[in-house]
Amino acid sequence: MMRAQRTLQELSPSRPQADTEGLTIGEVARMAALSAKTIRYYEAIGLLPRAARGANRYRRYGLADVNRLILLRRIRLLGVPLDAARSLLAGASEARCVEVRTELPRASGRAAAGAGP
């Protein structure tokens, strides 16, 4: 379980290491293992902050956005509905892992209770 975290350079070797604030939606999609359509949807419903736009009006993302999307994908894989995921992500930029671990069982419990037979 203790895997070394991959660096941005390892995940996107063609991109210069200094350019961490300016990832395209395609690069972010590959890094987070989500589709670009899903990323745009999460942005539209407020689960992901609106992306900055480059001079060409393309969305530009940072490493914090990638981390948030990876966390959201993992939360969804556990079966947590988007509404409950929203509360888990509310303080994700400042939250410590222990805080998310404490809240996660409650959120997944609500998901299981709402699933029904």
DRENFI-811877 format. One line per 8 residues: their letters; for each residue x negated, y negated, z negated of N, C-alpha, C, CB. Coordinates in steps of 0.1 Angstrom, whole numbers, m for minus. Glycine has a CB too. Example, Ala and Ser with C-alpha at 12.3 -4.5 7.8 and 13.67 -1.06 7.14 Angstrom:
REM DRENFI-811877
AS> m132:57:m78:m123:45:m78:m132:33:m78:m113:45:m90; m128:22:m71:m137:11:m71:m129:0:m79:m141:6:m57
***
This chain:
REM DRENFI-811877
MMRAQRTL> m8:12:0:0:0:0:m9:m13:0:9:0:m12; m21:m12:m5:m29:m23:m6:m37:m25:7:m39:m22:m18; m30:m29:18:m37:m31:30:m42:m45:31:m27:m29:42; m53:m47:37:m59:m60:38:m50:m68:48:m74:m60:44; m47:m80:45:m39:m88:54:m46:m92:66:m34:m101:47; m40:m91:77:m46:m95:90:m46:m110:91:m39:m88:102; m57:m115:97:m58:m129:100:m51:m133:112:m73:m133:100; m48:m145:114:m42:m150:126:m51:m147:138:m40:m166:125
QELSPSRP> m64:m147:137:m73:m144:148:m71:m130:152:m87:m147:144; m69:m121:143:m67:m107:146:m54:m105:153:m68:m98:134; m43:m112:149:m30:m110:155:m29:m117:168:m20:m116:145; m36:m127:171:m35:m134:183:m50:m138:188:m27:m147:182; m57:m128:193:m71:m130:196:m74:m140:207:m78:m118:199; m64:m143:215:m67:m152:226:m65:m167:222:m57:m150:238; m60:m169:210:m58:m183:205:m70:m187:196:m45:m183:197; m74:m199:198:m85:m204:189:m81:m204:175:m89:m218:193
QADTEGLT> m89:m201:166:m86:m199:152:m81:m212:145:m98:m194:144; m86:m223:150:m82:m236:143:m68:m240:146:m92:m247:148; m62:m234:157:m49:m239:161:m38:m230:155:m48:m238:176; m35:m232:142:m25:m223:135:m12:m230:135:m30:m220:121; m11:m243:138:2:m250:138:5:m253:153:2:m263:130; 10:m244:160:13:m246:174:15:m233:181:3:m254:180; 20:m223:174:23:m210:180:36:m211:188:24:m199:169; 36:m204:199:48:m204:207:58:m194:202:45:m201:222
IGEVARMA> 70:m195:206:80:m185:201:77:m171:205:94:m189:207; 71:m169:217:66:m156:221:56:m150:212:61:m156:235; 46:m159:208:35:m154:199:41:m151:185:25:m165:198; 50:m159:180:56:m157:167:65:m144:168:65:m169:163; 72:m142:179:80:m130:180:71:m117:180:88:m130:194; 60:m117:186:51:m106:186:46:m104:172:40:m108:196; 42:m115:165:36:m114:152:46:m109:141:30:m127:148; 58:m113:143:68:m110:133:77:m97:137:78:m122:131
ALSAKTIR> 74:m92:149:81:m80:154:96:m83:155:79:m68:144; 100:m95:160:113:m99:162:114:m104:177:118:m110:152; 127:m105:182:128:m110:195:129:m126:194:141:m105:202; 126:m132:205:127:m147:205:141:m151:203:122:m152:219; 151:m143:208:165:m146:206:169:m146:191:174:m137:214; 163:m136:184:166:m135:170:160:m147:162:160:m122:164; 148:m151:166:142:m163:160:150:m175:162:128:m165:165; 155:m177:174:163:m189:177:176:m188:169:166:m190:192
YYEAIGLL> 182:m176:168:194:m175:160:192:m178:145:200:m160:161; 181:m173:139:178:m176:125:176:m191:123:165:m168:121; 170:m198:133:168:m212:133:182:m219:133:159:m217:144; 191:m214:142:204:m221:144:212:m220:131:211:m214:156; 211:m208:124:220:m207:112:213:m212:99:224:m192:110; 201:m217:101:194:m223:89:185:m214:81:204:m229:81; 183:m202:85:174:m193:78:159:m196:81:177:m178:81; 157:m203:91:143:m207:95:144:m222:98:138:m199:108
PRAARGAN> 135:m230:92:135:m244:94:134:m247:109:124:m251:86; 140:m258:113:139:m262:127:124:m264:131:146:m275:130; 120:m258:142:106:m259:147:103:m273:152:103:m248:157; 90:m277:150:85:m289:156:85:m286:172:71:m293:151; 85:m297:179:85:m296:194:72:m302:199:97:m302:200; 66:m295:209:54:m300:215:58:m311:225:46:m289:222; 48:m316:232:51:m326:243:59:m321:254:37:m331:248; 58:m308:256:66:m301:266:80:m297:261:59:m289:272
RYRRYGLA> 84:m301:249:96:m298:242:98:m283:238:108:m302:251; 87:m275:239:88:m261:235:86:m261:220:76:m253:241; 93:m251:213:92:m250:199:77:m246:195:101:m239:194; 72:m251:184:59:m249:179:60:m244:165:49:m261:181; 55:m233:162:56:m227:148:42:m226:141:62:m213:149; 43:m226:128:31:m224:120:30:m210:114:30:m235:110; 20:m207:107:18:m195:101:28:m193:89:4:m194:95; 32:m203:83:43:m202:73:56:m197:79:45:m216:66
DVNRLILL> 59:m201:91:71:m196:98:70:m181:101:73:m204:111; 58:m177:105:56:m163:108:58:m155:95:42:m161:113; 52:m159:84:54:m152:71:68:m152:67:45:m159:60; 75:m163:68:90:m163:65:98:m153:73:95:m177:67; 95:m152:86:102:m143:95:99:m128:91:98:m146:109; 86:m126:88:82:m112:84:90:m108:71:67:m111:82; 90:m117:62:98:m115:49:113:m113:52:96:m127:39; 118:m121:61:132:m119:64:135:m106:71:137:m131:74
RRIRLLGV> 126:m102:80:128:m89:87:127:m78:77:117:m87:98; 118:m78:68:117:m68:57:130:m67:48:105:m70:49; 135:m79:45:147:m80:37:159:m74:45:150:m95:33; 159:m77:58:170:m71:66:169:m56:67:170:m78:80; 156:m51:68:154:m36:69:159:m29:57:139:m34:71; 160:m36:46:165:m30:33:180:m30:33:159:m38:21; 186:m36:43:201:m36:44:207:m48:37:206:m24:37; 200:m58:34:205:m70:27:212:m79:38:194:m78:20
PLDAARSL> 224:m83:36:231:m91:46:225:m105:46:246:m92:42; 227:m112:57:221:m125:59:225:m135:48:226:m131:73; 237:m135:44:241:m144:33:233:m142:20:256:m142:29; 230:m129:17:222:m126:5:207:m129:8:224:m112:1; 203:m127:20:189:m130:24:187:m145:23:186:m125:39; 197:m153:26:195:m167:25:191:m171:10:208:m175:28; 197:m165:0:194:m169:m13:180:m164:m17:204:m163:m23; 176:m153:m11:162:m148:m14:152:m157:m7:160:m133:m8
LAGASEAR> 155:m163:4:146:m171:11:146:m186:7:149:m171:26; 156:m189:m2:157:m203:m6:145:m210:m11:168:m204:m17; 137:m203:m19:124:m208:m24:113:m200:m19:125:m209:m39; 114:m194:m7:103:m185:m3:90:m191:m1:107:m178:10; 90:m204:2:77:m210:4:69:m212:m9:78:m224:11; 77:m213:m20:71:m215:m33:72:m203:m42:78:m227:m40; 81:m193:m38:83:m181:m46:71:m172:m47:95:m174:m41; 70:m166:m59:60:m156:m60:66:m143:m58:53:m157:m75
CVEVRTEL> 58:m133:m54:63:m120:m51:72:m114:m62:52:m110:m48; 67:m116:m75:75:m111:m86:89:m116:m87:67:m113:m99; 91:m129:m83:104:m135:m83:113:m129:m73:103:m150:m81; 108:m126:m61:115:m120:m50:119:m106:m54:108:m121:m37; 109:m99:m60:111:m85:m64:122:m84:m75:99:m79:m70; 124:m94:m83:134:m95:m94:148:m97:m87:131:m106:m104; 148:m106:m77:161:m109:m71:166:m98:m61:160:m122:m64; 156:m91:m55:159:m82:m44:169:m71:m48:147:m76:m39
PRASGRAA> 167:m64:m60:177:m54:m63:191:m59:m65:172:m48:m76; 192:m71:m70:206:m77:m71:212:m80:m57:205:m91:m79; 204:m85:m48:209:m87:m34:212:m74:m27:199:m95:m26; 204:m64:m28:206:m51:m22:218:m44:m29:194:m43:m21; 220:m46:m41:232:m41:m49:244:m47:m43:231:m43:m63; 244:m60:m41:256:m66:m35:259:m61:m21:255:m81:m34; 248:m58:m13:250:m52:0:256:m38:m1:236:m52:7; 251:m30:m10:257:m16:m12:271:m17:m16:248:m8:m21
AGAGP> 274:m26:m25:288:m27:m31:298:m31:m20:288:m37:m42; 293:m40:m11:302:m45:0:303:m35:12:297:m58:5; 294:m25:12:294:m16:24:306:m7:24:282:m7:24; 310:m2:12:322:7:11:321:20:19:334:0:17; 331:29:17:330:42:24:333:41:39:339:52:17
***
